[in-house]
Amino acid sequence: MQRTTNEQRAAALPDDPQRRKGGGVVPVLAFAGITVAVMQTLLVPVIKDLPSLLGTDPANATWVMTATLLAGAVATPIMGRLGDLYGKRRMLLASLAVMVVGSLICASTDSLVIMIVGRALQGFAMGAIPLGIGIMRDVLPREKLGSAMALMSSSIGVGGGLALPAAAIVAQHADWHALFLGSAALGVLAMSLTALVVPEPALRAPGRFDFTGAVGLSLGLVCLLLPVTKGGDWGWGSPLTLGLIAASLVILVLWGLFELRSTAPLVDLRTSARREVLLTNLVSIMVGVAFYAVSLVLPQLLQLPAATGYGLGQSMVVAGLCVAPLGLTMMFVAPLYARLSARRGPKTTLILGMLIIAIGYGAGLGLMSAPWQTVIIAVVLGAGIGLAYSSLPALIIGAVDASETGAANGLNTLMRSIGTSMSSAVIGMVLANTSVRMGSVNVPTMEGFRTSFMIATGAVLVGLVLAAFLPTQRPARRPVLLASSAGDALTAAEAAPPAAARVSAPESRTPAP
């Protein structure tokens, strides 16, 4: 087992040329994050056509989307821990490679079962985002770290937002399998750039991989997220739905007890129970709910025919272009976040972001009568979600040992995935229950859209209450030690959000020499 001493860590920090310059690490890692995030919305433009394309019924076709979600949720904490143990760059390349294989499988089949397997492999790559944040923490100069982590954290929304118009254009003018060939090409490009530009950090966590814990967490997550995503089809009161939810609770409780007794746990639950980590993860669920709501509502509203009286009658491509500012704005607020957080701390930036989200959804209740109004909603929500998402890794990194950043950010990314899953299930149920019959199909109503926006607003308000109890992290005026390492001593002038990290020496998992 490789253990990194303080001298080794110090050697990889301020005097390392790669750390001083940063090179092309930030754009390459951000591109990798955006590439894997594309998988979430890649098939949204053709989702209504999937049953005919795959020769199956609508209930079975939804597994093509569900498989990606489940695989991503399982992969993020596991790949984060593997990265801490064996190398974050190595695991990042492995994640991208699995995504490429999954894309090629999907590009070559019309079989439902094989397509589900390929989509699950695509979702496995979601672990790349916490791995990228961990690499940035280890190799970037301090003055670049805040904006870099903000961009990487926001890549989930950026990739999802930009994929909608691009996928719509491809689906409208080419065979739908070209979507997967495009994602495979992006994956190969991301792998090549990562191999050429991104260094492998020297820092490793001590211990071994907790295989039993990984299996237990995977089973618990599948049993929890499966009924959340399929409850609308199965019935929320059906024995299958209730049975899986009960099984998930039992499995996760037993898993937690096992992790507490383990000397090398997959997830350090004692660290996760700290107020700053626990509250940040709970807030992440609420932000995930808010993020996905707009992705579900605006594309449908834009594409509904004007004959409904409220639909905007736009094409698939125009609808994608109207929603694209959501992702673009998230990307552009990353530098703004770094400046705000350096002055006021990530807690303040998180609260500001959620306030902007609440304003966006509140204004959206009255701005649904023209395409240009949906663009305004997308821009405002993108700014708020970008600030909120950017704050989350800084709060996590500021509360855990440097050797645990991959696993800790993997768990935080998982919390966002749980939020988006809950949003998909709840808002999908609302839209289905408020839909009306038009000709031979059921269509969502304006009442359903507005109710969805109010649910998102409520989630943000809950998140604001939780965020208010986070410890205030302000930039320190004197050097602060991260992970108890003299090599990690940072000055306030050099540090962005992580400067307020508070990890005491007894809690460090990196052994002193």
Number of C-alpha atoms within 10 A of each C-alpha: 10 13 17 18 18 20 14 13 19 18 13 20 23 19 12 15 14 19 21 16 13 20 15 14 24 24 15 22 31 26 22 28 32 30 29 30 27 27 29 24 18 25 22 21 25 16 16 13 13 20 17 11 15 18 13 13 11 16 12 16 23 18 22 22 21 21 22 23 28 25 22 26 28 26 25 31 29 25 27 33 34 22 29 28 24 19 21 30 23 17 23 29 21 18 27 30 21 18 29 27 17 26 27 19 21 26 20 15 14 13 13 20 15 16 23 23 17 28 28 25 27 35 30 30 33 37 35 34 33 33 34 31 30 29 28 25 25 25 26 24 22 25 16 21 25 32 23 25 32 29 32 30 32 32 30 27 29 29 27 25 31 23 27 28 22 18 25 25 18 17 20 14 9 11 9 18 17 17 22 25 18 16 23 25 15 21 26 16 17 25 21 14 18 22 16 12 17 22 19 14 20 20 26 23 26 19 15 16 17 19 12 14 20 20 14 20 24 21 17 23 22 19 22 23 23 20 23 21 24 18 19 18 15 14 13 15 11 12 11 14 22 16 13 19 21 13 16 23 15 13 20 19 14 14 19 19 12 15 22 14 9 14 12 16 21 23 25 18 14 10 17 20 11 13 14 21 23 18 20 26 24 18 28 26 26 28 30 27 28 30 26 22 25 24 20 18 20 21 24 19 26 26 18 19 16 13 10 14 11 16 22 21 19 19 16 21 19 18 25 26 21 25 27 24 24 30 28 21 24 31 25 16 21 25 18 16 28 27 16 18 27 26 15 15 25 32 26 20 26 29 22 18 27 30 19 20 29 25 16 23 27 17 16 22 16 10 17 22 14 14 20 12 16 22 21 19 26 28 22 23 29 33 27 30 30 35 35 31 32 33 30 27 30 29 28 23 27 24 25 28 25 27 23 27 28 34 28 32 31 31 26 27 30 26 23 26 25 24 24 24 24 21 28 20 18 20 24 19 18 19 22 16 12 16 17 13 9 11 7 6 8 12 20 23 21 20 13 20 25 19 17 26 24 19 20 27 24 17 22 28 18 15 24 21 12 17 22 14 13 17 12 16 22 21 23 16 11 12 17 23 20 26 27 23 21 15 20 20 18 21 17 20 15 14 22 28 32 29 30 28 24 18 19 14 15 8 12 18 17 22 13 13 8
